[in-house]
Amino acid sequence: MNDIFFRLVALIMRFSPFAAGGAMAYTIGKFGIGSLFSLGKMMGSVYITLFLFVILILGGIARFYGFSVFNLLKFIKEEILLVLGTSSSESALPRLMERLEKYGCSKSVVGLVVPTGYSFNLDGTSIYLSMAALFIAQAYGIELTFLQIVTLLGVLMLTSKGAAGVTGSGFITLAATLAAVPGNVIPIEGMALLLGVDRFMSEARAITNLIGNSVATVVIAKSEKQFDPSQRAAAASSPSAPASVSVADGGHMVTN
């Protein structure tokens, strides 16, 4: 079963560049080469916003509860790289739970907070949905009233909670969000603008989701007196060598 799974992942990894290139070609063909500059600004805004959210918001919360978000990021760096490669926070779920237990969080807290957070604490997806909806509205020259913005944000807060932690789920959730807003204020067909670059923003929001859930787990563990820093010291003194996965010739996954 593992061999079949790894072969499927290898196949997807080989063909994903063609899918992203096809989406980009469609966007340029329909909206012109000038759309790339606007999309580049959109991507830059999303990356900067997510970066500031992790450093300022999550970093501030971590500092308030007596730990460093940078130390936490260093501790889970392998899980972050895994999410970066797969564009899915779900892929790192088992490893993340194990690492957070080694970081000092109790098993009961990790078992409750992390799986729940994967459905109800998707920070990166929420930020992306908000910015993508406003980008489409701006592209169509739609000026949203304050009431429409509040309504849109309210719907986004609800729909983002049901987004799965798999690649492209944020894009599908955006379609459901725009369709659910009363009056169809923002046209759903405007999502075609983002089709070519959504894949490149998927990694950023998936990593932000992972970091947000990690910070939330440590915060809950500390607030409930279920945090033992000695476990992290023990893990640091005797690190385990996780199996590395690479794609060999012929599309086969090789574990080392």
N, C-alpha and C positions, 0 to 999 in steps of 0.2 A: 504493500500500500504506500509506503514511504517513497519507494522508487517511482511509482506512478505519479505521485504528487509532485516530486521534484522534476520529473520530465515535463509535466504540464506547466510548472513555473518557468522552466527553461524555455519552453515553446512560447509562452507569453512574453518573456523578456526579449526573445529574438524578434518578434513581430510588433511589439509596442512602438518602436520608432516609426514603422510604416503607418500605424494608426495616427500617431501624432502629426506626421508629415501630411497625411491625407486631410486631416482636419484643418491644418494650417493652409493647405492649398485651397480648400473650399472657402475659407474665410477671405483669403486674398482675392480669389476669383469673383466672389459675390460683392465684396465691399471695397476692393481696390487695395493697392500697396500702401496707401496712406493709413489704412487701419492698423498697420503694424506699429506705428508710432504711438497711437492711442492705447493699444494693447500693451505696449512696453511700459507706458506710464502706469497702467492698471496693475501690471505685475510688480513693478517697483513699489507702488503704494501698498500693495498687499504684503510684500516681503518686509517692508519697513515697519508697517503697523504690527505685524506678528512679532517681529524682533523686539520692538518697543514694549509690546504687551508682556513678553517673556521676561525682559530685563527689568522693566519698571513695575508692572503690576504683580506678576508672580514673584519677582525678586523682592519687592516690598513686603508681600505677604510672608515669604520665607524668612526675611529678616525679622519681622515682627514675632515670628514663632521660634526664633533662635537657631536657624540653620541657614546655610548659604545655598542659593539656587545654583551657583557655579559648581560647588562641590557635588551637588546632586546630579548635575548634567555630566560631570566627569565620571561619576559612578555608573551612570546608565548610558554611557557613550556608545557601547556596542549595540544597544537596543535602538538608539537614535539612528545609527548607521543602517541598521536593518530596515527601519521604517523609510529611510531615505532611498534605499534600493528598491523597495516594494511599493512605495507610495501608499501604504496601508498601515494604520496603527494596529490593526487586528493581528498582523503577522508577528508582532513582538509581545503579544499579551502574555503567553506563558512565561517567557523569559523575564518580562518586566515584573511580574508578580514574584518570581524567585529573587530578583535583584532587590526589590523593595523590602523583602523579608530579611535579606542579608544587610540591607542598609540600616535596619533596626526596627522596622514596623512589625507589629504582631501579625501572625498569620490570619487571625480573624478579621482584623481591620483591612488587610490587603484583599482578602477574599470577598469582602463586602464592597469596599470603595472602588477598586479598580474595575471590576465588571460593570458595576452600576454607572461609573463615570464614563465608560465607553458608549453609553446610551444617553446620559443626561449631562455630561460635562465636556462637550465638544467645543472647546474655546476657539480653536482654529477654524472650524467649520462655521461657527456663528459669525465670526469676523468676516470671513470670505463671503458668506451669503449677503451680509449687509452691504459690503462694498460692491459686490457684483450687481446687486439690484439697483443701487444708485448709479453705477456706471452705465447700465442699460438705459435707465431713465434719462441720463445726461446725453447719451448718444442719440436718443430719439427727440431730444429737445423738450422733454417733459419736465415741467416745474412742479414739483410735489409740494403740496401744502403741509403745514405742520401736522394737521390731523392725519393726512395720508402717510406721512413719515412715521408717526406714532403707530398707526395701524399696521404698516409694513413691518416695523420692528417687532410688534406684538406677534404677528404671524410667524416671523422668522424665529422668534424664541420658542415657539411651539414646534414648528416643523424641524428645526435643527436637532431637537431631542430625539427624533426618530431616525436620524441619519445613521446608517451603518458605517462602521470603520473600515470600509473597503474602498479601493481605488474608484474614483468617479462618483461616489455616493453624494458628494456635495453638489455636483452638477445636477443630478436627478432631483435632489431636494430643492434646489433653486427653482426648477420647473414646477414642482408641486407648490412652492411658496407663491410664485407669481400667479399661478392659476387660482390660488385660494384667496388672494387679496380681493376684497369687494370692489366691483366695478372694473376689474381688469385694467388697473391704472397703468401698469407696465406690461407691454406686449411680450408674450412668451417667445415669439419668433426672434426677439432680440438676443436670445441666448446663443444664436448662431454666431454672434460676434465673439463670444468667449470660447467657442468650440475648439479653436486652434491653439489656445494657450492654457486651457483648463488643466491639461496634463502637467504643465510646468509649475502650476500653483498647488497641485495636489500634494506634493512632498512637503511643502511649507506648512499647510494646514494640518497634515497628518502628524508631523513632528510636534507642532504646537499642541495638538490634542494629547499626545503622549506625555509631553512635559507638564501640561495642566493637570492631568490625572495623577502624575507622580507627585507633584507638589501637594495636591489635595489629599493624597494618601498619607503623606508625612504630616501634614497639618492635623488631620483627624487623629492619627496615632499619637501625636504629642498632646493634643487637647484632651484625649481620653486616657492619658497616662499609659499608653500601650506602645511606647517607643523605648527601645533599648540600644543605646549607642555602642555598647560593647560588642554587639553582633557585627557592626560595621568594621570595628577594629579587628575582629577575628577574621572577617572575610578579606580584609586588606592584607593580613599577615599570611594567609594561606589561600591565595587566589586560585580559582579553578580555571583550567584552560578549556574554554568552550570550543565545540567543534566548529570549524570554519567551513563554509559552503562556497564552492566555486563552480562555474560552468565549464565543463571540459568540452573537447571537440565532439561533434556529433549530437550536441544538445543534451548530454547527460550531466546530471549533477554529481559532483564528487565531494564527499565529506572527508575532512582531514582531522 
